[in-house]
Amino acid sequence: MTEHTQYTEDNIRSLDWKEHIRMRPGMYIGKLGDGSSQDDGIYILLKEVLDNSIDEFVMGAGKTIEISIQGNKVIVRDYGRGIPLGKVVDVVSKMNTGGKYDSRAFKKSVGLNGVGTKAVNALSTHFRVESTRDGKSASADFEQGELKAQDFLDETSRRKGTKVSFVPDESIFKNYKYRHEYVVKMLKNYVYLNPGLTIVFNGEKYYSENGLKDLLEETINDSDKIYPIVHLRGNDIEIALTHHKTQYSEEYHSFVNGQNTTQGGTHLAAFREAVVKTIREFYGKNYDASDVRKSIVSAISIKVMEPVFESQTKTKLGSTDMGGGLPTVRTYVNDFVKTQLDNFLHKNPQTAEALQRKILQAERERKELSGIRKLAKERAKKASLHNKKLRDCRVHLGDLKHNRRLETTLFITEGDSASGSITKSRDVNTQAVFSLRGKPLNSYGMSKKIVYENEEFNLLQAALNIEESMADLRYNNIVIATDADVDGMHIRLLLITFFLQFFPELIKEGHLYILQTPLFRVRNKKKTIYCYSEEERKNAIEELKPKPEITRFKGLGEISPDEFQYFIGEDIRLDPVMLDKDKSIEDLLSFYMGKNTQDRQEFIINNLKVELDIVEK
């Protein structure tokens, strides 16, 4: 008879607050990551501290927030009311302690209900909080959530407010670094949502006067707008919208109580519906919803009492009510858009005409595409039954309840050997592989028709599930994994062209990456080090001397599946593909992929970096 394990009181252990956070960090801050993605944990840590300072500004206390990131150390200083001095330790280290539980003080706050700074504290090797109010000051120092020192000053000349500094724990966030672009994007969103607030980051000032209008001005180049931005504000709602000349898809920036709800939710669904309804009624035509919304670039922000989100990191609003005796979110958004947008179109006939021309153009294009779309869908249906190009994973971005959804990754590879290596060494739960056959088509200047006519593009679009909208995207990270040689670079450029031409928001929203692969392997009998640069190679040789074995990798196909697991596992290195806001997508594409060979040749000659093969003597 098999012996059963005893189940007694000894089996049940209660974790203290910091142990629980350190053991299950994903529950509190989403995925960990190394900073190459904008939703990596190190940015959530900054955001959680910052949200408390923003709440102070919203309450009318303190108009400036100062942030400094030097290496791995983050400092956030506000000039709000300061944490009550007797509670400085409790607020950052005791669960269920915080001002947010008292709805009177924080009617429409954004912070994590008092969990935020505690999570930051538990996940930092060093965490310090200082609070100053009424000419007195209190501070506390922690290491991995453990209180190490406290101080209380009866008299100080410091200005009131709170200062928090922390260093994320390297044993949890491996090989991480803060990327300036991602921090700036987050801070800009904060100032757009809080006109009048100044954020100073490493000496640079960020400020907005016109809220979401400024956000769209930043997002869309003047030459790409079909009509000037429509900007409408109400008590608890603000919207801004225009249509893009060449972009095919819909683009939305949505916020609730200052929180960027990247997955949308009830407010965004209501907004998309309200825009269509209002426009149909204004023109007295039953336009197809997809024609009205095609190429829209817009932003919506609402304030809700005690919002309910569908995940701990608050990326999707689940609330159906506005709270405080107001109607449902859907009714509130619908009524606002119906009244305000309708009034605006009546007062601005030029905008109304430009918008109608855009809708009619979208209708023509859709009708031209409908036949070929039908054919392509049938082809894709057959292909998906035996889609040899896609080796899928089990978890997808849309699985909102799954704690690994943000890790979901699609690798786009070239050739059988590379895709074979990745397929054999990938994590089947979160990593999928799509293999290309040779070089993809140069899609520059082509219409959407080509996406359906070209089998490879059609299958890639189907794999990503983005034909109708970005809301159904199946993978959080799309990683181009090609060789670092001339052919690999060309394939990379052709794929980026495809995404820029037809799905630019994939890039704008930070989903597209290039996989970094090691150039060298340096090893001796005891240790192997993979090196991504000449400097790393020199350091490895120094570490493993006297005579390590050095291998130079030429392509992904050369790397064995056993080794591949080290480059696509927790030590994966990704380079995000980012857009320069000063260049329109059209300008970028025509420069790199158009017929201006002379300009491009000069650019390449002036910017050429020669990487020589290093031969070991």
PEGIQUI-V389740 format. One record per residue. N is the residue number from 1. RES is the residue in one letter. OMEGA is omega in whole degrees, 0 to 359 (NA if undefined). NEAR is the number of other C-alpha atoms within 8 Angstrom. Layout:
N:RES:OMEGA:NEAR ; N:RES:OMEGA:NEAR
This chain:
1:M:181:2 ; 2:T:182:3 ; 3:E:179:4 ; 4:H:176:4 ; 5:T:179:4 ; 6:Q:178:4 ; 7:Y:185:6 ; 8:T:179:6 ; 9:E:182:5 ; 10:D:182:6 ; 11:N:186:6 ; 12:I:178:6 ; 13:R:182:5 ; 14:S:180:4 ; 15:L:173:7 ; 16:D:191:6 ; 17:W:186:9 ; 18:K:178:13 ; 19:E:182:9 ; 20:H:181:10 ; 21:I:183:13 ; 22:R:181:9 ; 23:M:182:6 ; 24:R:185:8 ; 25:P:182:13 ; 26:G:180:9 ; 27:M:186:9 ; 28:Y:187:11 ; 29:I:180:13 ; 30:G:184:14 ; 31:K:183:11 ; 32:L:175:12 ; 33:G:184:12 ; 34:D:180:12 ; 35:G:181:13 ; 36:S:179:12 ; 37:S:186:10 ; 38:Q:177:8 ; 39:D:176:8 ; 40:D:186:14 ; 41:G:184:13 ; 42:I:178:13 ; 43:Y:178:12 ; 44:I:178:10 ; 45:L:179:13 ; 46:L:183:9 ; 47:K:182:8 ; 48:E:179:13 ; 49:V:182:13 ; 50:L:181:9 ; 51:D:180:10 ; 52:N:178:10 ; 53:S:178:13 ; 54:I:179:8 ; 55:D:177:12 ; 56:E:179:12 ; 57:F:181:12 ; 58:V:180:8 ; 59:M:177:7 ; 60:G:181:7 ; 61:A:176:10 ; 62:G:183:12 ; 63:K:183:10 ; 64:T:174:10 ; 65:I:180:14 ; 66:E:180:11 ; 67:I:177:12 ; 68:S:172:10 ; 69:I:178:11 ; 70:Q:185:6 ; 71:G:181:6 ; 72:N:183:9 ; 73:K:182:11 ; 74:V:177:12 ; 75:I:178:12 ; 76:V:181:13 ; 77:R:174:12 ; 78:D:180:12 ; 79:Y:179:14 ; 80:G:186:12 ; 81:R:183:12 ; 82:G:178:12 ; 83:I:176:11 ; 84:P:194:8 ; 85:L:181:11 ; 86:G:185:6 ; 87:K:185:8 ; 88:V:181:15 ; 89:V:183:9 ; 90:D:186:8 ; 91:V:182:12 ; 92:V:183:10 ; 93:S:177:11 ; 94:K:179:10 ; 95:M:178:8 ; 96:N:173:7 ; 97:T:178:8 ; 98:G:181:8 ; 99:G:187:8 ; 100:K:181:11 ; 101:Y:179:6 ; 102:D:186:7 ; 103:S:180:7 ; 104:R:185:5 ; 105:A:186:7 ; 106:F:185:11 ; 107:K:186:8 ; 108:K:186:9 ; 109:S:182:9 ; 110:V:187:10 ; 111:G:186:11 ; 112:L:179:7 ; 113:N:176:9 ; 114:G:178:15 ; 115:V:188:9 ; 116:G:184:13 ; 117:T:178:12 ; 118:K:178:15 ; 119:A:180:14 ; 120:V:180:14 ; 121:N:183:16 ; 122:A:186:14 ; 123:L:181:14 ; 124:S:176:14 ; 125:T:177:12 ; 126:H:180:14 ; 127:F:179:16 ; 128:R:176:11 ; 129:V:176:12 ; 130:E:177:12 ; 131:S:179:16 ; 132:T:173:17 ; 133:R:179:14 ; 134:D:176:5 ; 135:G:178:12 ; 136:K:184:11 ; 137:S:176:14 ; 138:A:178:14 ; 139:S:178:12 ; 140:A:178:14 ; 141:D:180:12 ; 142:F:169:14 ; 143:E:183:13 ; 144:Q:177:13 ; 145:G:182:13 ; 146:E:181:7 ; 147:L:182:9 ; 148:K:182:8 ; 149:A:176:7 ; 150:Q:179:9 ; 151:D:179:7 ; 152:F:179:8 ; 153:L:180:8 ; 154:D:182:7 ; 155:E:177:7 ; 156:T:179:8 ; 157:S:180:5 ; 158:R:176:6 ; 159:R:182:8 ; 160:K:179:13 ; 161:G:183:15 ; 162:T:176:16 ; 163:K:180:11 ; 164:V:173:12 ; 165:S:181:12 ; 166:F:175:14 ; 167:V:180:11 ; 168:P:186:13 ; 169:D:183:11 ; 170:E:178:9 ; 171:S:178:5 ; 172:I:178:7 ; 173:F:188:13 ; 174:K:168:10 ; 175:N:189:7 ; 176:Y:168:9 ; 177:K:177:9 ; 178:Y:177:12 ; 179:R:184:8 ; 180:H:185:6 ; 181:E:182:6 ; 182:Y:179:9 ; 183:V:181:10 ; 184:V:180:8 ; 185:K:179:8 ; 186:M:183:8 ; 187:L:179:10 ; 188:K:177:11 ; 189:N:180:10 ; 190:Y:182:9 ; 191:V:177:16 ; 192:Y:184:15 ; 193:L:181:10 ; 194:N:181:11 ; 195:P:182:11 ; 196:G:178:9 ; 197:L:174:12 ; 198:T:173:12 ; 199:I:178:13 ; 200:V:181:12 ; 201:F:183:11 ; 202:N:176:7 ; 203:G:179:5 ; 204:E:181:6 ; 205:K:175:8 ; 206:Y:186:11 ; 207:Y:177:12 ; 208:S:177:13 ; 209:E:188:8 ; 210:N:172:8 ; 211:G:186:12 ; 212:L:176:14 ; 213:K:178:11 ; 214:D:179:11 ; 215:L:181:12 ; 216:L:177:14 ; 217:E:180:10 ; 218:E:187:8 ; 219:T:188:7 ; 220:I:180:12 ; 221:N:181:12 ; 222:D:184:6 ; 223:S:180:5 ; 224:D:183:10 ; 225:K:176:12 ; 226:I:177:11 ; 227:Y:182:9 ; 228:P:183:7 ; 229:I:174:10 ; 230:V:185:9 ; 231:H:185:10 ; 232:L:182:9 ; 233:R:173:7 ; 234:G:181:7 ; 235:N:183:4 ; 236:D:183:7 ; 237:I:175:11 ; 238:E:176:12 ; 239:I:174:12 ; 240:A:179:14 ; 241:L:171:12 ; 242:T:175:13 ; 243:H:184:13 ; 244:H:182:12 ; 245:K:188:8 ; 246:T:183:6 ; 247:Q:182:10 ; 248:Y:191:9 ; 249:S:178:11 ; 250:E:179:11 ; 251:E:182:9 ; 252:Y:171:9 ; 253:H:185:10 ; 254:S:186:12 ; 255:F:174:11 ; 256:V:180:12 ; 257:N:177:11 ; 258:G:180:11 ; 259:Q:180:9 ; 260:N:182:10 ; 261:T:186:14 ; 262:T:179:8 ; 263:Q:178:7 ; 264:G:182:12 ; 265:G:188:10 ; 266:T:182:12 ; 267:H:181:12 ; 268:L:178:10 ; 269:A:180:9 ; 270:A:181:13 ; 271:F:180:13 ; 272:R:180:9 ; 273:E:184:9 ; 274:A:180:12 ; 275:V:181:10 ; 276:V:183:11 ; 277:K:182:9 ; 278:T:183:12 ; 279:I:177:10 ; 280:R:182:11 ; 281:E:182:9 ; 282:F:182:8 ; 283:Y:182:6 ; 284:G:181:6 ; 285:K:182:6 ; 286:N:182:6 ; 287:Y:175:8 ; 288:D:183:7 ; 289:A:183:7 ; 290:S:178:6 ; 291:D:179:12 ; 292:V:187:11 ; 293:R:182:10 ; 294:K:178:12 ; 295:S:179:13 ; 296:I:173:13 ; 297:V:189:13 ; 298:S:179:12 ; 299:A:176:13 ; 300:I:176:15 ; 301:S:175:13 ; 302:I:176:11 ; 303:K:185:11 ; 304:V:176:12 ; 305:M:177:9 ; 306:E:183:8 ; 307:P:175:9 ; 308:V:179:7 ; 309:F:183:11 ; 310:E:175:10 ; 311:S:183:9 ; 312:Q:182:9 ; 313:T:168:7 ; 314:K:180:10 ; 315:T:180:13 ; 316:K:180:12 ; 317:L:177:15 ; 318:G:183:10 ; 319:S:173:10 ; 320:T:182:8 ; 321:D:177:9 ; 322:M:183:15 ; 323:G:177:9 ; 324:G:177:5 ; 325:G:178:5 ; 326:L:180:8 ; 327:P:178:9 ; 328:T:178:9 ; 329:V:184:13 ; 330:R:181:11 ; 331:T:183:9 ; 332:Y:181:11 ; 333:V:180:13 ; 334:N:182:12 ; 335:D:182:8 ; 336:F:183:10 ; 337:V:182:13 ; 338:K:183:12 ; 339:T:190:8 ; 340:Q:182:9 ; 341:L:178:11 ; 342:D:178:12 ; 343:N:183:8 ; 344:F:182:9 ; 345:L:177:11 ; 346:H:183:8 ; 347:K:184:6 ; 348:N:185:8 ; 349:P:180:8 ; 350:Q:177:6 ; 351:T:181:10 ; 352:A:179:10 ; 353:E:181:8 ; 354:A:180:10 ; 355:L:181:11 ; 356:Q:177:8 ; 357:R:181:8 ; 358:K:181:10 ; 359:I:181:12 ; 360:L:177:9 ; 361:Q:179:8 ; 362:A:180:11 ; 363:E:179:10 ; 364:R:182:8 ; 365:E:181:8 ; 366:R:181:9 ; 367:K:177:8 ; 368:E:184:7 ; 369:L:193:9 ; 370:S:181:8 ; 371:G:184:8 ; 372:I:178:10 ; 373:R:181:9 ; 374:K:178:8 ; 375:L:182:8 ; 376:A:180:11 ; 377:K:179:8 ; 378:E:179:8 ; 379:R:183:8 ; 380:A:179:11 ; 381:K:179:8 ; 382:K:184:8 ; 383:A:184:10 ; 384:S:175:7 ; 385:L:175:6 ; 386:H:181:6 ; 387:N:184:7 ; 388:K:183:6 ; 389:K:185:8 ; 390:L:169:10 ; 391:R:191:9 ; 392:D:175:8 ; 393:C:187:11 ; 394:R:183:7 ; 395:V:177:11 ; 396:H:184:11 ; 397:L:182:12 ; 398:G:179:8 ; 399:D:190:8 ; 400:L:183:9 ; 401:K:185:5 ; 402:H:186:7 ; 403:N:179:9 ; 404:R:185:9 ; 405:R:181:14 ; 406:L:179:11 ; 407:E:187:9 ; 408:T:188:16 ; 409:T:171:12 ; 410:L:175:12 ; 411:F:175:12 ; 412:I:186:13 ; 413:T:176:13 ; 414:E:173:12 ; 415:G:186:10 ; 416:D:186:7 ; 417:S:181:8 ; 418:A:182:12 ; 419:S:177:13 ; 420:G:180:9 ; 421:S:181:13 ; 422:I:182:12 ; 423:T:183:10 ; 424:K:186:7 ; 425:S:183:10 ; 426:R:171:11 ; 427:D:188:8 ; 428:V:179:9 ; 429:N:188:7 ; 430:T:184:14 ; 431:Q:178:13 ; 432:A:182:15 ; 433:V:175:15 ; 434:F:184:13 ; 435:S:179:12 ; 436:L:173:12 ; 437:R:180:7 ; 438:G:184:6 ; 439:K:176:7 ; 440:P:181:10 ; 441:L:171:5 ; 442:N:187:8 ; 443:S:183:10 ; 444:Y:175:11 ; 445:G:181:5 ; 446:M:180:7 ; 447:S:183:5 ; 448:K:180:8 ; 449:K:185:9 ; 450:I:180:10 ; 451:V:180:10 ; 452:Y:183:12 ; 453:E:183:9 ; 454:N:187:8 ; 455:E:183:8 ; 456:E:179:8 ; 457:F:181:10 ; 458:N:180:13 ; 459:L:178:10 ; 460:L:177:9 ; 461:Q:180:11 ; 462:A:180:10 ; 463:A:180:8 ; 464:L:180:9 ; 465:N:184:10 ; 466:I:183:11 ; 467:E:183:7 ; 468:E:179:6 ; 469:S:180:9 ; 470:M:184:10 ; 471:A:184:6 ; 472:D:181:9 ; 473:L:187:12 ; 474:R:182:11 ; 475:Y:181:12 ; 476:N:182:12 ; 477:N:175:12 ; 478:I:190:12 ; 479:V:177:13 ; 480:I:184:12 ; 481:A:180:11 ; 482:T:178:13 ; 483:D:179:10 ; 484:A:177:9 ; 485:D:185:8 ; 486:V:180:6 ; 487:D:180:7 ; 488:G:179:10 ; 489:M:181:11 ; 490:H:179:8 ; 491:I:178:11 ; 492:R:181:10 ; 493:L:180:8 ; 494:L:179:13 ; 495:L:178:9 ; 496:I:177:8 ; 497:T:179:13 ; 498:F:182:12 ; 499:F:179:11 ; 500:L:184:11 ; 501:Q:188:13 ; 502:F:183:10 ; 503:F:186:12 ; 504:P:182:10 ; 505:E:175:9 ; 506:L:180:11 ; 507:I:181:14 ; 508:K:183:9 ; 509:E:171:6 ; 510:G:179:11 ; 511:H:188:12 ; 512:L:183:12 ; 513:Y:170:12 ; 514:I:178:11 ; 515:L:173:12 ; 516:Q:176:10 ; 517:T:185:9 ; 518:P:177:11 ; 519:L:184:11 ; 520:F:167:13 ; 521:R:179:13 ; 522:V:183:16 ; 523:R:166:12 ; 524:N:186:10 ; 525:K:185:4 ; 526:K:190:5 ; 527:K:175:7 ; 528:T:177:8 ; 529:I:177:8 ; 530:Y:187:9 ; 531:C:184:13 ; 532:Y:181:11 ; 533:S:179:9 ; 534:E:181:7 ; 535:E:179:6 ; 536:E:179:9 ; 537:R:180:12 ; 538:K:180:8 ; 539:N:181:8 ; 540:A:180:11 ; 541:I:180:11 ; 542:E:183:8 ; 543:E:187:6 ; 544:L:183:12 ; 545:K:20:7 ; 546:P:188:5 ; 547:K:179:7 ; 548:P:176:10 ; 549:E:184:7 ; 550:I:177:9 ; 551:T:176:7 ; 552:R:179:7 ; 553:F:179:11 ; 554:K:183:9 ; 555:G:182:9 ; 556:L:182:11 ; 557:G:181:8 ; 558:E:185:8 ; 559:I:185:10 ; 560:S:180:8 ; 561:P:180:11 ; 562:D:181:6 ; 563:E:186:8 ; 564:F:182:12 ; 565:Q:180:11 ; 566:Y:184:9 ; 567:F:181:12 ; 568:I:177:10 ; 569:G:185:9 ; 570:E:178:7 ; 571:D:182:9 ; 572:I:176:10 ; 573:R:183:10 ; 574:L:172:10 ; 575:D:180:9 ; 576:P:174:11 ; 577:V:184:9 ; 578:M:179:7 ; 579:L:175:7 ; 580:D:186:5 ; 581:K:183:9 ; 582:D:181:5 ; 583:K:175:9 ; 584:S:181:11 ; 585:I:180:8 ; 586:E:179:6 ; 587:D:180:8 ; 588:L:184:9 ; 589:L:183:13 ; 590:S:179:11 ; 591:F:186:11 ; 592:Y:188:7 ; 593:M:184:9 ; 594:G:188:9 ; 595:K:184:6 ; 596:N:189:8 ; 597:T:184:7 ; 598:Q:179:6 ; 599:D:184:8 ; 600:R:180:10 ; 601:Q:180:8 ; 602:E:180:8 ; 603:F:182:8 ; 604:I:181:8 ; 605:I:182:7 ; 606:N:185:6 ; 607:N:186:6 ; 608:L:173:6 ; 609:K:181:4 ; 610:V:176:4 ; 611:E:182:4 ; 612:L:173:4 ; 613:D:181:4 ; 614:I:181:4 ; 615:V:179:4 ; 616:E:176:4 ; 617:K:NA:2
